[in-house]
Amino acid sequence: MEQFESFLLSHLPVSTSFHPHYEVSLRQMLTGGGKRFRPALLLDVVRAYNPLMVESAYHVALAIELLHTYSLIHDDLPSMDNADLRRGVITLHKMYDEMSAILAGDALNTYAFEVLSYAPFSATVLVKLIRELSRNGGLNGMVLGQAIDCHFENQRLELEQVKMLHIHKTGMLIAASLKMGAIIVGRDDIADSLYDFGIDLGLLFQIQDDILDVTQDSVSAGKTTHNDEAKNSFVTLLGFEEAMNEANALAQKLLHHMKSFDENLYRELSPTLTKYINRHKE
């Protein structure tokens, strides 16, 4: 991922305005850190089937990271989670003001599609990639999940409703990362299967985040923790022990699913997946 990180740094959004901090705010959350989990998934799939296309796929991986970063900035806003810390740095609305944070998120959202448009693929492939990113990150994907999450604060949902919430808010963009990797290398035959795997992976990722919210401090997590009391998190709904059981069962399901991957896909994805599938046990 070092080469991707260099690509990211060389493609940070720029502006030539005289605004005192607009340019800095666009970069802050991108350079502050982050797991780069979604870009890694996409690049692993591409590397499994056509290593020569990895560098060309950086535009697509960056587009996903830009969209994800915008969502974090907006998720931390006072009207949502009102968080103080993200990726180890002070959140934008705390560093500057709420307006700056909103506009930085807006800018990164649209910049994601500008970057994606420069990917050196055919128009047909680009349209497929744009469709997947917008569908999973937009009104019936991540944004819908966020809307449900915010609207039902302090209102207890049923378990299946909470799963639906987090599949949309977290799972769909993770699933799209895997599917978009398959689209890039022309493996439409496995794209839907990878997407389904990604939905389960995203759900596990969210359960783990809910667990870590109550087991880690903000410095260790790099973001504000102990902040889910009013939310429909898996821990608040099920309790800590049952949430751990849910995470363990889902982790085992994913590890079993991985055994059906072909040799190349398993080789490339397993280091990234193994690192995260059991992170709730650390």
Buried (B, 14 or more C-beta within 10 A) or exposed (E): BEEBEEBBEEBBBEEEEEEEBBBBBBBBBBBBEBBBBBBBBBBBBBBBBBEEBBBBBBBBBBBBBBBBBBBBBBBBBEEEBEBBBBBEBBBBBBBBEEEBBBBBBEBBBEBBBEBBEEBEBEEEBBEBBBEBBBEBBBEEBBBBBBBBBEEBEEEEBEEEBBBBBBBBBBBBBBBBBBBBBBBBBEBEEBBEBBBEBBBBBBBBBBBBBBBBBBBBEBEEBBBBBEBBEEBBBBBBBBEBEEBBEBBBEBBEBBBEBBEEBEEEBBEBBBEBBEEBBBBBEE
